Amino acid sequence: ILKRYRIERITMEATGRYEMAFASLAFEMGMPVAIVRPILVRQFAKAADQLAKTDKIDAKIIARFSAVMQPRLTAQRSKNLQLIKDSVTRRRQLINMRTQESNREKVSGEEVARSCNRLIKAINKDIEWTENKLAKAVNDEPAWSERKQLLDSVPGVGNALVWTLLSEMPELGTLNNKEIAALAGLAPINRDSGKTKGKRRILGGRHSVRTTLYMATLSATQCNPVIGGFYKHLVGQGKHKKVALTAAMRKLLTILNAMVREGQAWAH
């Protein structure tokens, strides 16, 4: 039926992979697809004074949202790219599970601690298996070879961040520094009104990228002279450590963005 129409954009909400079957079919038919965050559609509905929510109403709101906002089209992923994205997500889930079990092991009685320990060993094996699959899948993407080498050259940047950036931030190297920081949710948002200057806060963005970047930046403050020096300088000026670390995350991301854009390896 859809082939009868000249389609400019098929817009759908990201619903935890439930949208993927339809999106994949649309991609195969060569149709333009835009997968958007549900919160954006919900905020649009509120702005339109549409508070009721049914499937029929939702469909109309999504159509209006698509026509007015014209969301960015989603790039089609090959099976290997989808495998990489799924594996990155699964690795993150497994690490969270391991952290939870480790915390329980520390506060539980002896018998429960043994159960936690058994699970931790099993999770460690699964993490190793997932990382091996990831490494192979990433190596099977020849278009990523140069970018991977550039990212690997930076002190403090490990496989976790490389895999996450390659799979979940394909825009790296194509945007300017402000745009890439905003995409990761690391750009301070102004909250000013008249003469009142509100406190700047980071907001939105890709949570998974930001979480992985946080851990990489913690490492970089210890082993990367540029990021470490920048972080210590801010702390020395009286900045709160969390504020300084967020600024260091933004600096690391913009450096990586510039390196990929210019095709230059780390040379500091």
C-alpha positions in Angstrom: 0.0 0.0 0.0 2.8 2.4 0.9 4.3 2.1 -2.5 1.3 3.9 -4.0 2.4 7.1 -2.3 5.4 9.4 -2.7 6.7 9.2 0.9 8.9 12.0 2.3 9.3 10.5 5.7 8.0 7.6 7.8 8.3 8.7 11.4 8.0 6.3 14.4 8.8 6.3 18.1 11.7 4.3 19.5 9.9 1.7 21.6 12.7 -0.5 22.8 13.2 -2.4 19.6 9.5 -3.1 19.0 9.8 -0.6 16.1 12.7 -2.5 14.4 10.6 -5.0 12.4 8.7 -2.4 10.6 11.7 -0.1 10.3 13.8 -2.9 8.8 11.1 -3.7 6.2 10.8 0.0 5.3 14.5 0.2 4.9 14.5 -2.8 2.6 11.9 -1.1 0.4 14.1 2.0 0.2 11.8 4.2 2.2 13.0 7.1 4.4 12.6 6.4 8.1 12.9 8.7 11.1 13.0 7.0 14.5 12.5 9.6 17.2 12.6 9.7 21.0 9.1 9.3 22.5 9.6 12.2 24.8 9.9 14.6 21.9 6.5 13.5 20.5 5.0 13.7 24.0 6.2 17.2 24.4 4.9 18.1 21.0 1.5 16.7 22.0 1.4 18.8 25.2 2.4 21.9 23.2 -0.6 21.1 20.9 -2.8 20.8 24.0 -3.4 17.2 23.2 -3.5 15.5 26.6 -5.6 12.4 25.7 -3.7 9.4 24.6 -5.0 6.5 22.4 -3.4 4.6 19.5 -5.4 6.7 17.0 -4.6 10.0 18.7 -0.9 9.0 18.9 -0.8 8.2 15.2 -2.2 11.6 14.4 0.2 13.4 16.7 3.2 11.6 15.3 2.1 12.5 11.8 1.8 16.2 12.8 5.1 16.1 14.6 6.7 14.7 11.5 5.2 17.3 9.2 6.1 20.3 11.5 9.4 19.2 13.0 10.8 17.2 10.0 13.0 15.0 12.2 16.4 13.9 10.9 16.2 10.6 8.9 17.7 7.5 10.6 20.5 5.8 8.7 19.9 2.2 7.7 22.1 -0.3 9.5 23.5 -3.4 8.0 23.1 -6.7 10.0 26.7 -6.4 11.2 26.1 -2.8 12.4 23.0 -3.8 14.2 24.9 -6.7 15.8 27.6 -4.3 17.0 25.0 -1.9 18.5 23.1 -4.8 20.2 26.4 -6.2 21.5 27.5 -2.8 22.9 24.2 -2.6 24.7 24.4 -6.1 26.0 28.0 -5.6 27.3 26.7 -2.5 29.2 23.9 -4.6 30.6 26.2 -7.3 31.7 28.6 -4.9 33.4 25.7 -3.3 35.3 24.6 -6.8 36.4 28.1 -7.6 37.6 28.2 -4.4 39.6 24.9 -5.2 41.2 26.0 -8.7 42.2 29.4 -7.4 43.5 27.6 -4.9 45.7 25.3 -7.6 47.0 28.2 -10.0 47.7 29.8 -7.4 50.0 26.8 -7.0 52.2 25.3 -10.5 52.1 25.8 -13.5 54.4 28.2 -16.2 53.4 25.7 -18.5 51.6 24.2 -15.6 49.6 27.7 -14.3 48.8 28.6 -17.7 47.3 25.6 -17.4 45.0 26.6 -13.9 44.0 30.2 -15.1 43.3 28.9 -17.9 41.0 26.9 -15.4 39.1 29.8 -12.9 38.8 32.0 -15.7 37.3 29.3 -16.6 34.8 28.8 -12.9 33.9 32.5 -12.4 33.5 32.6 -15.3 30.9 29.6 -13.7 29.1 31.3 -10.3 29.0 34.5 -11.9 27.6 32.4 -13.7 24.9 30.5 -10.6 24.0 33.7 -8.5 23.8 35.3 -11.1 21.5 32.2 -11.0 19.2 32.3 -7.2 19.3 35.9 -7.0 18.3 35.4 -9.4 15.4 32.3 -7.5 14.2 34.1 -4.1 14.4 37.0 -5.5 12.4 34.5 -6.7 9.8 33.6 -3.0 9.2 36.3 -1.8 6.8 34.8 1.7 6.8 35.6 2.0 10.5 39.2 1.0 10.2 40.7 4.5 10.0 38.4 6.0 12.6 39.1 3.1 15.0 42.9 3.7 14.7 42.5 7.4 15.3 40.4 6.8 18.5 42.7 4.1 19.7 45.7 6.5 19.6 44.3 8.7 22.4 45.5 7.9 26.0 42.5 6.9 28.2 40.3 5.8 25.3 39.7 2.1 25.5 37.6 -0.4 23.5 34.4 0.4 25.4 34.4 4.0 24.3 35.6 3.2 20.8 32.9 0.6 20.2 30.2 3.0 21.7 31.2 6.0 19.6 31.5 4.0 16.4 28.1 2.3 16.8 26.0 4.9 18.7 27.5 8.2 17.4 28.1 7.8 13.7 27.9 11.6 13.4 31.4 11.9 15.0 33.6 13.9 12.7 30.7 15.4 10.7 29.5 18.0 13.2 31.2 21.0 14.8 32.2 21.0 18.5 29.0 22.5 19.8 26.8 20.2 17.8 28.7 17.0 18.9 28.6 18.1 22.6 24.9 18.8 22.4 24.3 15.4 20.7 26.0 13.7 23.7 24.1 15.9 26.2 27.2 17.7 27.3 26.4 21.2 26.1 25.3 23.5 29.0 21.8 24.7 28.5 21.0 28.3 29.4 18.2 29.1 31.8 18.0 32.9 31.6 15.0 35.2 32.0 15.3 39.0 31.8 18.1 40.0 34.1 18.1 36.7 35.9 20.9 34.3 35.0 20.0 30.8 35.7 22.4 27.9 36.4 23.6 26.1 33.3 23.0 22.4 33.2 23.6 19.6 30.8 20.4 18.0 29.5 19.2 15.3 27.1 21.5 13.7 24.6 22.6 10.1 24.2 22.8 8.7 27.7 24.7 5.5 26.7 27.5 7.6 25.0 27.7 10.0 28.0 27.9 7.1 30.5 30.8 5.4 28.6 32.5 8.7 28.1 32.3 9.4 31.8 34.3 6.3 32.6 36.8 6.9 29.9 37.3 10.5 31.1 38.0 9.3 34.6 40.8 7.2 33.2 42.0 10.0 31.0 42.4 12.4 33.9 45.0 10.0 35.2 46.9 9.0 32.0 46.2 11.7 29.4 48.2 14.9 30.0 45.8 17.2 28.1 42.6 16.0 29.8 44.3 15.5 33.2 45.9 18.9 33.1 42.6 20.6 32.0 40.7 18.8 34.8 43.2 19.7 37.5 43.3 23.3 36.3 39.5 23.6 36.7 39.6 22.0 40.2 42.4 24.3 41.1 40.2 27.3 40.1 37.6 26.1 42.6 35.3 24.3 40.3 33.3 21.4 41.8 34.9 18.1 40.8 31.7 16.9 39.0 31.5 20.2 37.0 35.2 19.9 36.2 34.8 16.2 35.1 31.8 17.2 32.9 33.9 19.9 31.2 36.7 17.3 30.7 34.2 14.9 29.1 33.2 17.7 26.7 36.8 18.5 25.9 37.7 14.8 25.3 34.7 14.4 23.0 35.4 17.5 21.0 39.1 16.5 20.6 38.0 13.1 19.3 35.5 14.8 17.0 38.2 17.1 15.5 40.6 14.2 15.1 38.1 12.1 13.1 37.1 15.2 11.1 40.7 16.1 10.2 41.9 12.5 9.9 44.7 13.2 12.4 45.9 10.8 15.1 46.7 11.9 18.7 49.9 14.0 18.7 50.0 15.7 22.1 
